[in-house]
Amino acid sequence: MRRKAMVANVPLDEYKATYNHTIIPLGRRGHPSEQASVVAFLMGPDASYVTGQTINVDGGYRMD
């Protein structure tokens, strides 16, 4: 990402902000706690009936 920012002659922070808003529909990168909460749910009793699912925790980056 740093190299792409240099090629575009844009400061890295500005490039990251534009990238996140352009590529990720929620407009920001995820936090580890957001992924951890999904893991905690899947390991808990509330997910006892969930089978064979793919759960993407990516802010809509990958909408299949």
N, C-alpha and C positions, 0 to 999 in steps of 0.2 A: 504494500500500500504506500509505503514511503517513497518508493521509486516512481510510482504513478503520479504522486503529488509533485515530485520534482520535475517530471516530464511535462506535467500540465502547468508548471510554474505557479503553484498554489501552495500556501502554507498547509502543513500536514493536518492541523486541527480543523481547518476549513474544509479540506478534502474529506476527512472522516465524517464531518457533519453532513456534507452533501451526499456522501456515499450512503450513510445510514438512512437518510430521508428518501433517497432514490431507490435503493435496493430492498430495504426492509420496510414493509407496509406500516408497521407501528412506529417507524421513524427513529428507532434507537436500538442499541445493542442490548441483549438480555443480561440479567444479573445471575450469578451462580445460585442465589437463593430462589430464583424463579424455577430453575431446573430442579433444585433440591426439593422444592415443595411438591412437584409432580412425582418424584421418586418416593417421597414420604407417603403420598396418597396411594400410590401403587403397592406399597409394602404394607399398608394398613388394612383394617377390616372393611372399610368402605369400598374397597376395590376387589372384594372377594369374588364378584361375579363378572369381572372384566377379564376377557380372554382374547388372545390373538389380535391385539390392537397395536398400531403404531401411533404413538403420540408425539407429534413434533412440537417442541417448545422452542420456537424460533421467530416469533413475532410475525408470522405470516410469510417469511422468506420463501418457504417451500410449500406452496399450496397445491396439493395433489388432489 
